[in-house]
Structures are given as C-alpha cells and as structure tokens.
Amino acid sequence: MAPTTNLQDAVILITGGAGFLGGYFTEALTAAGATVVVTDLADADVVMDVTDQQSIDDAFARVVAEHGKIDVVINNAARDPKFDPKAEQNQLEFTNYPEEAMQGSVDVNLLGAWRVCKAAVRQMKTAGGGTIVNVASFYGVTPPRKEVYPVGTEKPIDYAITKAGLIMLTRQIASQFGVDGIRANALAPGGVFNEHDDEFVDKYKEHTSLDRMNTPEEVADALVFLCSPASRGMTGETLVVDAGWRSR
Ligand SMILES: NC(=O)c1ccc[n+]([C@@H]2O[C@H](COP(=O)([O-])OP(=O)(O)OC[C@H]3O[C@@H](n4cnc5c(N)ncnc54)[C@H](O)[C@@H]3O)[C@@H](O)[C@H]2O)c1
C-alpha cells in the first residue's frame, strides 16, 4: 500500500515560503512528492503580497496556468518578530505597543490569510475540493510565559491575537466548505530552535515536557501530514507541535 503521506502529483502553493521555516517546509513537501510553488515578497518562485488581493489573485491565476491546478494552499506568511534580548525596552510592552505595528500584523497574519483563503476557496470549489493549512502558533492557544521573556523582549501582543484569529478562521472555513470537499486545518508550532542563546533555551525548555525547543524538521513533518491524505479524516483542527509546552 502506498504511504498516505505521499503527495505525488499534488501542486502546493505556500505563502511566505522564503523565510526560515519555508525552506524546511518546501524540502519536506518536495520529498513527499509534491510540486511546491514558493510565494513571498521576494526571493520566491512567484512574488505575492498577502496584503494585496490583486497580487494574490494574479499569483493564483499564474500558478493554475502553469500547473493546471492547486491542490493545497499553505498560509505561512507572517510578521513574526524573533526573540531579541537587545530589543529596545518599552517598545514591545503592552501599554506602549504601537498601533501601526498592531495594524500591520493584523493585515499580514490574519487578513492576509483571509484574503488567500478567499482565493483558495474560489479555486477549490471550482476544482471540486482541496486542502488549506494555516500556520498558526502555540501562542495562538496559550499566552507566552513571563519567565521566559525578559521585560521588553516579550512576544508582542499582536502575534498571539492574530494567530488565535487564524485558528478561528480555519474552523470557520472547515465548517462552511467541508461539503465542497475543502479541508482546513491549523498547524501550531512551538518555539523552533534557530540559534537562540543558551540563556533563552534554558528558560524555555524548563516549560516543555520534552525539555527542548522544537526542530524545524519535526514541524515540517507535521505539515506534510496535514497536507496529505494521511489527515483526510481531519478538518477544523489545530495540530499543536510544541514539545509538550506545559502551560496549556
Ligand atoms: N519560527 C518559529 O519558531 C515559529 C513558531 C511558531 C509559528 N511560526 C509560524 O511559522 C510561519 C513561518 O515562520 P518563520 O519562522 O519562517 O518566519 P519568517 O519571518 O522567517 O518568514 C515569514 C515570511 O513571511 C513573509 N511575509 C511577510 N509579510 C508578507 C506579505 N505581506 N506577503 C507575503 N509574504 C510576507 C516574509 O517575507 C518571510 O519570508 C509563520 O506563520 C510563523 O508565525 C514560527
């Protein structure tokens, strides 16, 4: 029997694919047999800005013209400020958080995914079905812990809010378009190790059952599962891959 994580013949469009996790995601999906079209603001197969509906619609039209179809759409683009111990004090604090930063994150992380989902649902309804995976975060289901982030370096408030919204967008699409053969699930990774300093990793891992941060490869494996027929019985769910973060 062929493995059900086989993505042979699948055409997959990923947003924000030129970033840190995008490379790992593309490699894992390609290894599973998929043709992956990487979209991003630059350094991509197709340039697409998720804040611009015309740019999204043009990119979808181009991919369908080139590949004949789009089976899977992954909303991965985000404003995701990385942990920075040197971040300017107060800049990120709740009471001073700049309104334009909040609006920018809503526009990319939440409305961006919503715009892409509109294009995806339109295309998938015509095609008779498809799969959407929205890359959220464990911080969309649980708030960051104060002990892990020194004051002034907290994960900004806009990140958690937009990722929580993305999870509900996913459930809404699943509920509304399951009858059209469209599945939608969210992937909620924990903190993925990316040259964080030892002090941060030590504090972070104290809160995980596996006593470590996640690796990009294990998050990519979960993405392959959600994109593939192996997850065909799931929709509207959030798959949390967070090394057992204990505060949930
Ligand atoms: N890295 C982690 O530890 C981690 C943990 C949990 C969730 N996530 C989520 O995984 C996804 C990928 O994270 P990453 O670490 O690769 O982030 P990243 O910042 O390296 O990549 C994000 C990409 O999104 C693109 N992007 C930003 N604005 C865009 C726009 N308007 N239109 C199109 N593309 C745009 C950027 O150019 C960038 O390439 C994000 O949704 C992130 O929130 C990451």
The ligand as a Gaussian input file, in Angstrom:
#p B3LYP/6-31G(d) Opt

LIG

0 1
 N        9.925000      30.125000      13.795000
 C        9.177000      29.752000      14.830000
 O        9.692000      29.438000      15.923000
 C        7.685000      29.678000      14.689000
 C        6.928000      29.165000      15.758000
 C        5.553000      29.109000      15.644000
 C        4.940000      29.546000      14.485000
 N        5.687000      30.045000      13.461000
 C        4.997000      30.487000      12.253000
 O        5.532000      29.797000      11.146000
 C        5.450000      30.628000       9.986000
 C        6.843000      30.759000       9.363000
 O        7.711000      31.304000      10.361000
 P        9.221000      31.687000      10.041000
 O        9.968000      31.453000      11.294000
 O        9.666000      31.059000       8.774000
 O        9.072000      33.263000       9.846000
 P        9.913000      34.210000       8.874000
 O        9.742000      35.591000       9.430000
 O       11.294000      33.707000       8.691000
 O        9.147000      34.081000       7.493000
 C        7.941000      34.721000       7.252000
 C        7.872000      35.052000       5.794000
 O        6.646000      35.784000       5.553000
 C        6.927000      36.722000       4.546000
 N        5.956000      37.823000       4.540000
 C        5.850000      38.842000       5.442000
 N        4.918000      39.717000       5.023000
 C        4.421000      39.224000       3.849000
 C        3.452000      39.691000       2.933000
 N        2.806000      40.857000       3.120000
 N        3.184000      38.941000       1.843000
 C        3.858000      37.771000       1.629000
 N        4.797000      37.291000       2.448000
 C        5.085000      38.022000       3.548000
 C        8.337000      37.237000       4.867000
 O        8.916000      37.856000       3.722000
 C        9.025000      35.963000       5.311000
 O        9.736000      35.338000       4.265000
 C        4.886000      31.966000      10.455000
 O        3.497000      31.981000      10.243000
 C        5.199000      31.956000      11.930000
 O        4.358000      32.812000      12.674000
 C        7.050000      30.125000      13.541000

